[in-house]
């Protein structure tokens, strides 16, 4: 049985159906790279698949890791082996660095293993919240450790659109914080064989300090305040990242689709940050809207990662077969110029036919030009 038969898909038939449904000329697109998104504490590729955490992390609440330390390397190395076999480009890891599963040494081992197999590892890094470069543990690039040493560099934020207050967070406009982020980047690139970094602000927060308010205003454009904070925080950081690793994928996570951005299709933030920066869009809602994909043309050219909240324990979709949706959505993303796309990668494909089909379908459709 060949791969297309295994997926239950006719390439020509599915492609024709996609054109008819979406009106997209998929020949405009380029092959994409599949980039899976994982939390260490939810992995089921290890030998403790039932010992997962589902209570989600927050800006002020860590996501605990309760597995045996060795499960980190066991699970992620199995995922790396699978990615190498199926042509999946890379894996984002939140909780990449913790004392609880071996800290720097274990992460170096994993990155070397993945690099040798041609699979990219991208650590998840919280900019103003979510642990910083070293998610949990006593370390100079752990956010809690940093704030204990420099409490005066903390600030208070609120969730976008008048939500709850969140504290302590880092002020994105403070030069000392920006320097800490650059130093952490340099340390991470010196220490680990990685393909890039997945940055995020955390919880749609908007910083309330006078300096942050002034920095947003000084940008000279009007978009979502949370996105403006991301620009303020990462402009210099992205310049340095792309200087040090020009072939890297350094990603700013927006956690929204095009339709949730107030200035679509202008997206002025794209031109405010280094042109090699990658912008991450959460697509679960966007790809279900009737205007997808044709109604989303016209955005400025930029590097894009489409993150699909599919196939995951926390969303109750771990048993769902997404091959039909992948066949519908991936050609549309190619037509819109997405360079990366992917779902969660936490559910094992080993002895799991649904998981295997879901991941292989992504690799199959991403490879189509």
Phi, psi and omega in degrees: 000126179277176187296318181294321176296319179301319180287348182073028185237141165263118184301311182294317182293316180293324179294318178296320179296320179298316179299318182293320183287319189253345182069021184265135172272094187291346177295343178289336185279172176240158175306139179260169173250134177276126180233110181273153187237125187224145160261136179302323187282353180249007183292138175242014178279350184271197180263011176234055187295339181270353183258070182243157178257134180243344177286112192290153176288164174216177180303322183256004186229119178290154174263107189289152174247113187246005177280173173294147181306320184291344180294333179301306180290321179302309184292313184287329176293323176296320177296318178300315178303316181294317179299317179298322181291321190260354179087021175280129190290315187195177184223127170273135180235113168269136192082025182302319182239118175214146170300326187294340177229035167105358173056222186297316185298315180295319180293323176297317178302312181298315182295319177297316179300313181293317180300319179297335181260004177078024180248130181276136171252129177239108176295145170273130185229123174279131181279296182263347179209191177061039162087344183074209184285328181248102196300315184215119177143165180281106184202146181302334180253022167267135186297317180297317178299316180299316182289330174296323180282332185224065183298336181290349181266003178275161178212180178245137177237170172230153174292145183306151178064039172077026181281194186295157174280146182231127180204151355274147173229170178269139176287118184292340183271353185281125184301323180295322177292319178298323177294320178298319178297318179294319178295321177296320175301311182298319177298317183293318179290328177287333191262331188229146175274087185243161180265356182155196181216141175258104180267148170211156177284313183107116170059031177054037186281151175235123184284141187256002182293151176304323180295319180291319177300315180294321181294322176297315181297323183290346179297330177083013174218166186238110172220192181300137184301322179298320178293320177298319176300321178298320177296313180302316184289324195247001180302305179293324180298315180292324175302313182292319180300313183287336173289316184285325182222081185299336180267008184277162174251098179255114196248133169257118182274125179262338180053040175203156174271175180307317187292349180259007180256126193293335183251022176301136007262014184292314179047062186295339180298335182301317183277353182271351184234160182314136184295342177272355176296145178256137179251126183264125178246133175275123196249000187305315180279319185302318185282352176266353181281146186298337181279354179284132359263343192300325182288356183250014175284166173098003178281156177298149180295128176198164180283133187226143173238122178262113184257116183256120180283062182240148168066074189200145180295320186290339177259003178068027184242020186292343181252005186273134176274115184258010187299323178294318178294322178297318178296330178280318191274318188299318176300324176295321177294321176299317180296332179272001174087018178291133178273326181232148173205154177171167179256187166300154178238019189278337182276128181295147171260355183283124185056032182220088185302323180295315179299316181299316179298316182298316181287317180295325177298320178297314180296320181296310184285329178295330184282349183280128175272000000 
